[in-house]
C-alpha cells in the first residue's frame, strides 16, 4: 500500500515528541531526515496493531524504489534511534558480508556516527567477530548478519530483536524475510518493527510486491527524485548508463517490471560493433583472455572465445571456436595455440568448478594445455560465474551497446545473437533450452578480462 504522505494532525503528540527526541536530538545521528525520508521512521514507531484475536503485529514497512534515495542513511537512523534507551537490540541484514560492511553501507555509517571519539562517554565500541557489532556504553547492541541462503535462517534461533532492518531486502531469500518475524521480541516498550529497504530486482521482489507494494502493508517510494541532497541531473545521467533492465529498477523504481528474453540486445547493435582488425593494428594489446564453456550434455557444444583489451580501452573478440564433439581437445588446444601465438594471453578460463555435471575437469584441461601453459606463461583457471545465465550475459550486452566490446569482422555471430535472444531470466525456462555455450564462453572471457584489467595482474 503506497504511502505518499502522512496527515500530521493524526500523528499523536507523543509520537512527535518521540521523533524529536530519538531522531532530531539523537547524538548518534549527525543528519536530519528529509520530509519523505521521515515517513518510514514514523511508520516504524506507530503503536503496534492488534488483530481481532488479540495478537500484536510488529510494524512492517518497505521503503525504496530507484537508486540514490538515501536508504542507507534511513537504515542508519532507524538502527540507532533507540541506542540510548534501556534494553534495545537491533539487527541489520544483507545478502552477503562483503556488501554488509562495504563502503556507503549502514555499517560504515555507524562506525562514523557512533564510534567517534568526539562523542566522549557516549562513544560506542565496534567488533567484527564473531559477527559485526556496534555496542553502546549501556550495552545496547546493533548486530550485522548476512543471509545468502534460506537455510541460514538458523542464525535467528535463540536471538530476538526490537528492530530488524533488511538492507536491499529484495536480494534476501524469501524464506529469510518470512522466518525473521519469529525473532522480533515482545519484552520491550519499544515498538517492534521490521523495515525493508530495497530497490526492486532481487529474488524476493514478487514477495515484497504482494506484501507491500500491492498488499496491505505500507510502502514508501523513495529514490533519487525525492532526495534533496543530490544533484538530480548528475544522478539521472549516471543511471542512464545502466542497461535497460537496471534502469527499470534503479532509475524508475519499477517494482512490477519482469525481465524477459530478447531484451538484452538487437541485431543492429551487435552487427554495428564489427570492426576490421587491421584498423586496430596501431594499438597495443594489453591483455588477452580465452573463455571456454565445456559441453555439459550430448546436445551442448564446447565453445571458446578469445577477447583482447587494447590500449585505447576497447575490447575486441579476435577469435571463436565451437564444436559439438564430445572430444573437443584437439580443436580447443589448437585454438589456444593460435590465439596465444598472436596475443599475450594471460588466462584460459573455464566455467565454475571442476567436476559436477561437466564432462571435463580443470585437472584434465591443465594436462591438455600443459605445454602451452609452460612455454607461454598462460594461467589455466576456473572462472566463478553467476548461476543465472541471463544475468551473466547482461554486462556483456551492456558493453556491446556502449560500443566498448567489438568483434573482428571475419567472425560468424549468428549463433551468438540467437543465444542473446533466447537466454531467459527464469532458471526453470532455461532448463528446457540448450545451453548458450557461445554466450557463456564470451561471458567468462569478459569477466576475467575486467578483473585482470582492474588489478593489472600478469602471469609472465
Rosetta blueprint (number, residue, H / E / L):
1 X L
2 X E
3 X L
4 X L
5 X L
6 X L
7 X L
8 X H
9 X H
10 X H
11 X L
12 X L
13 X H
14 X H
15 X H
16 X H
17 X H
18 X H
19 X H
20 X H
21 X H
22 X H
23 X H
24 X H
25 X L
26 X L
27 X L
28 X L
29 X L
30 X L
31 X L
32 X L
33 X L
34 X L
35 X H
36 X H
37 X H
38 X H
39 X H
40 X H
41 X H
42 X H
43 X H
44 X H
45 X L
46 X L
47 X L
48 X L
49 X E
50 X E
51 X L
52 X L
53 X L
54 X L
55 X L
56 X E
57 X E
58 X L
59 X E
60 X E
61 X E
62 X E
63 X E
64 X L
65 X L
66 X L
67 X L
68 X L
69 X L
70 X L
71 X H
72 X H
73 X H
74 X H
75 X H
76 X H
77 X H
78 X H
79 X H
80 X H
81 X L
82 X L
83 X L
84 X L
85 X L
86 X L
87 X L
88 X L
89 X E
90 X E
91 X E
92 X E
93 X E
94 X E
95 X L
96 X L
97 X H
98 X H
99 X H
100 X H
101 X L
102 X L
103 X L
104 X L
105 X L
106 X H
107 X H
108 X H
109 X H
110 X H
111 X H
112 X H
113 X H
114 X H
115 X L
116 X L
117 X H
118 X H
119 X H
120 X H
121 X H
122 X H
123 X L
124 X L
125 X E
126 X E
127 X E
128 X L
129 X L
130 X L
131 X L
132 X L
133 X E
134 X E
135 X E
136 X L
137 X L
138 X L
139 X L
140 X L
141 X E
142 X E
143 X E
144 X E
145 X E
146 X E
147 X L
148 X L
149 X L
150 X H
151 X H
152 X H
153 X H
154 X H
155 X H
156 X H
157 X L
158 X L
159 X L
160 X L
161 X E
162 X L
163 X E
164 X E
165 X E
166 X E
167 X E
168 X L
169 X H
170 X H
171 X H
172 X L
173 X L
174 X H
175 X H
176 X H
177 X H
178 X H
179 X H
180 X H
181 X H
182 X H
183 X H
184 X E
185 X L
186 X L
187 X L
188 X L
189 X L
190 X L
191 X L
192 X L
193 X E
194 X E
195 X E
196 X E
197 X E
198 X L
199 X L
200 X L
201 X L
202 X L
203 X L
204 X L
205 X H
206 X H
207 X H
208 X H
209 X H
210 X H
211 X H
212 X H
213 X H
214 X L
215 X L
216 X L
217 X L
218 X E
219 X E
220 X E
221 X L
222 X L
223 X L
224 X L
225 X L
226 X L
227 X L
228 X L
229 X L
230 X L
231 X L
232 X H
233 X H
234 X H
235 X H
236 X H
237 X H
238 X H
239 X H
240 X L
241 X L
242 X L
243 X L
244 X H
245 X H
246 X H
247 X H
248 X H
249 X H
250 X H
251 X H
252 X L
253 X L
254 X L
255 X L
256 X L
257 X L
258 X L
259 X L
260 X L
261 X L
262 X L
263 X L
264 X L
265 X L
266 X L
267 X H
268 X H
269 X H
270 X H
271 X H
272 X L
273 X L
274 X E
275 X E
276 X L
277 X H
278 X H
279 X H
280 X H
281 X L
282 X L
283 X L
284 X L
285 X E
286 X E
287 X E
288 X E
289 X E
290 X E
291 X E
292 X E
293 X E
294 X L
295 X L
296 X L
297 X L
298 X L
299 X L
300 X L
301 X L
302 X E
303 X E
304 X E
305 X E
306 X E
307 X E
308 X E
309 X E
310 X E
311 X L
312 X L
313 X L
314 X L
315 X E
316 X E
317 X E
318 X E
319 X E
320 X E
321 X E
322 X E
323 X E
324 X L
325 X L
326 X L
327 X L
328 X L
329 X H
330 X H
331 X H
332 X H
333 X H
334 X H
335 X H
336 X H
337 X H
338 X H
339 X H
340 X H
341 X H
342 X H
343 X L
344 X L
345 X E
346 X E
347 X E
348 X E
349 X E
350 X E
351 X E
352 X L
353 X L
354 X L
355 X L
356 X L
357 X L
358 X L
359 X L
360 X L
361 X L
362 X H
363 X H
364 X H
365 X H
366 X H
367 X H
368 X H
369 X L
370 X H
371 X H
372 X H
373 X H
374 X H
375 X H
376 X H
377 X L
378 X L
379 X E
380 X E
381 X E
382 X E
383 X E
384 X L
385 X L
386 X L
387 X L
388 X L
389 X H
390 X H
391 X H
392 X H
393 X H
394 X H
395 X H
396 X H
397 X H
398 X H
399 X H
400 X H
401 X H
402 X L
403 X L
404 X L
405 X E
406 X E
407 X E
408 X E
409 X L
410 X L
411 X L
412 X L
413 X L
414 X H
415 X H
416 X H
417 X H
418 X H
419 X H
420 X H
421 X H
422 X H
423 X L
424 X L
425 X L
426 X L
427 X H
428 X H
429 X H
430 X H
431 X L
432 X L
433 X L
434 X L
435 X L
436 X L
437 X H
438 X H
439 X H
440 X H
441 X H
442 X H
443 X H
444 X H
445 X H
446 X H
447 X H
448 X H
449 X H
450 X H
451 X H
452 X H
453 X H
454 X H
455 X H
456 X L
457 X L
458 X L
459 X L
460 X L
